[in-house]
Amino acid sequence: MLTITIPGEMRGKGRPRFSARGGFARAYTDSKTANAEAWVKHCAVTQAGTAPIEGAVSIAITIDVVPPASWAVRKKANALAGAFFPTSKPDLDNIAKLIADALNGIVWRDDKQIVRMVLAKRYAPTAQAVLTVVEV
């Protein structure tokens, strides 16, 4: 089992952008998505540092979101106690896609090896993502 903590607010994987320079269309990743993927890779390399897993993997991703500062103290306390959950952007599936793509060749050879995925988004005092990987 491998656990990787990614500090900071997570963002979802952006849609591919297209450019038509010189008469040829090409797709590229926007800079915000590229920077987010680089941060995830950095966290994985510094915390895991192992060779990529070759077999099937099961992953669990928990996204911790900080309640807005504008909320009343009681509402923040209820959110942190799990009375309700964040339903704002970014979408949970887009975050999972960013993490899965970023860890290709680092934690696993390719994200097609993921056979089970458990995702959760909750309020917490600090923003972070916690990824747990188990080879099955």
ABEGO torsion letter per residue (X at the ends): XBBBBBBEBBBBBBBBBBBBBGGBBBBBBBAAAAAAAAAAAAAAAAAAGBBBBABBBBBBBBBBBBBBAABBAAAAAAAAAGABBBABOBBAAAAAAAAAAAABGAABABAAABABBBBBBBBBABBBBBBBBBBX
